[in-house]
Amino acid sequence: FFGLENQIAYGSSKAALNQATRVMAVELGPRGIRANAIAPGVTLTNMGKDLWDSEAMAERKAARLKSIPLQRFAEPEDIAKIALLLASDAACYLTGQCIQADGGWNIAP
């Protein structure tokens, strides 16, 4: 959704997935099929915990947490709940959306 230094391959691949979501929504919508995506921020999977809890990342972790309005990283269950919402009838009129599940990091100053 915005550029980060030294992230051209990563950013480009994410942008492609977002666009694919939109195209699928347009193409599949007439058949009653919804297409949505989730763009999680830092999520404390085992790999995420290993990275962000390391001593080498302590300063960067503190800075990132300060820039997240909810002031925490996501747990895998947080992302799973969004997936369940999108798969449910509660999201029956959502399609072509990429839900940014990052605790507000993308909107924070």
C-alpha positions in Angstrom: 0.0 0.0 0.0 3.1 2.2 0.3 6.7 2.0 -0.6 9.4 0.7 1.8 13.1 0.9 1.1 14.7 -2.3 -0.2 11.4 -4.0 -0.6 10.8 -3.9 -4.3 10.2 -7.7 -4.8 8.1 -8.1 -1.6 6.1 -5.0 -2.3 5.5 -5.9 -6.0 4.3 -9.4 -5.1 1.9 -8.0 -2.5 0.5 -5.4 -5.0 0.0 -8.2 -7.5 -2.0 -10.2 -5.0 -4.2 -7.2 -4.2 -4.8 -6.6 -7.9 -5.6 -10.3 -8.5 -8.2 -10.0 -5.7 -9.9 -7.1 -7.4 -9.9 -8.9 -10.8 -11.3 -12.1 -9.3 -14.0 -10.1 -7.6 -15.0 -8.6 -11.0 -14.8 -11.9 -12.8 -16.4 -14.1 -10.2 -19.0 -11.7 -8.7 -21.6 -12.4 -11.3 -21.4 -16.1 -10.2 -22.1 -15.1 -6.6 -18.4 -15.7 -5.6 -16.7 -13.1 -3.4 -13.0 -12.5 -3.5 -11.2 -10.7 -0.6 -7.7 -10.7 0.8 -6.1 -10.0 4.2 -2.9 -8.0 4.5 -1.6 -8.8 8.0 0.9 -6.6 9.7 3.5 -8.1 12.1 2.0 -11.4 13.3 3.5 -13.3 16.1 3.8 -16.7 14.5 6.7 -18.8 15.7 8.9 -17.2 13.0 7.6 -13.8 13.9 8.3 -14.3 17.6 11.8 -15.5 16.9 12.5 -12.4 14.8 10.8 -9.7 16.9 11.8 -11.1 20.3 15.5 -11.2 19.4 17.9 -8.9 21.1 19.0 -7.5 17.8 15.4 -6.3 17.1 14.7 -4.7 20.5 15.0 -1.1 19.4 13.2 -1.7 16.1 10.4 -3.6 17.9 9.9 -0.7 20.4 9.7 1.8 17.5 7.2 -0.3 15.6 5.0 -0.8 18.6 4.9 2.9 19.1 3.7 3.4 15.6 0.8 1.0 15.9 -2.3 2.6 17.4 -3.4 -0.7 19.1 0.2 -0.9 20.4 0.6 -4.6 19.9 1.5 -7.1 17.2 -1.2 -9.5 15.9 -1.6 -13.0 17.2 -2.4 -15.6 14.6 -5.9 -15.9 16.1 -6.5 -12.2 15.2 -5.9 -12.9 11.6 -7.9 -16.1 11.7 -10.9 -14.2 13.1 -10.8 -11.8 10.1 -10.7 -14.8 7.7 -13.7 -16.3 9.5 -15.6 -13.0 9.1 -14.8 -12.8 5.4 -15.9 -16.4 4.9 -19.2 -15.8 6.8 -22.5 -14.3 5.6 -21.7 -11.3 7.7 -19.4 -10.2 4.8 -22.0 -11.1 2.2 -21.6 -7.7 0.5 -17.8 -7.4 0.6 -15.8 -8.3 -2.4 -12.6 -7.0 -4.0 -11.3 -5.8 -0.7 -7.9 -6.2 0.9 -8.3 -5.9 4.7 -5.3 -4.3 6.3 -5.0 -6.2 9.6 -2.1 -4.3 11.1 -3.5 -2.6 14.2 -3.7 0.7 12.4 0.0 0.9 11.5 -0.8 1.9 7.9 -2.8 5.0 9.1 -0.6 6.2 11.9 1.6 9.3 11.5 
